[in-house]
Each structure stands twice: as structure tokens, then as C-alpha cells.
Amino acid sequence: MKKINYKTKYKEQLKQNLENFNIKDKKNFKKN
């Protein structure tokens, strides 16, 4: 149970990081 929760939490964190990175990327792209 704990392992599954940890994996899910980790996946969500990765997803969030990806989304944040994409947003930063788009902003940088607009600047250029």
C-alpha cells in the first residue's frame, strides 16, 4: 500500500515538474 502511494505521488510530482518545465519553455520561446 505505501509503495503504491509513493509511486503515485512520485508520478504526479514528475508530471507537475514536466508541466512547469513546459510552461517555462513556452515563456522562453515567446521571448525569443
NORFENWO-V956803 format. One record per residue. N is the residue number from 1. RES is the residue in one small letter. PSI is psi in whole degrees, 0 to 359 (* if undefined). NEAR is the number of other ideal C-beta (glycine too) atoms within 8 Angstrom. D_CENTER is the distance of its C-alpha to the mean C-alpha in whole Angstrom. Layout:
N&RES&PSI&NEAR&D_CENTER ; N&RES&PSI&NEAR&D_CENTER
This chain:
1&m&309&4&23 ; 2&k&318&5&22 ; 3&k&316&6&20 ; 4&i&315&7&19 ; 5&n&318&8&17 ; 6&y&315&8&16 ; 7&k&314&8&14 ; 8&t&315&8&13 ; 9&k&316&8&11 ; 10&y&316&8&10 ; 11&k&316&8&9 ; 12&e&321&8&7 ; 13&q&315&8&6 ; 14&l&316&8&4 ; 15&k&315&8&3 ; 16&q&315&8&3 ; 17&n&318&8&2 ; 18&l&314&8&3 ; 19&e&316&8&5 ; 20&n&318&8&6 ; 21&f&318&8&7 ; 22&n&319&8&9 ; 23&i&314&8&10 ; 24&k&317&8&11 ; 25&d&313&8&13 ; 26&k&318&8&14 ; 27&k&315&8&16 ; 28&n&321&8&17 ; 29&f&319&7&18 ; 30&k&321&6&20 ; 31&k&316&5&22 ; 32&n&*&4&23
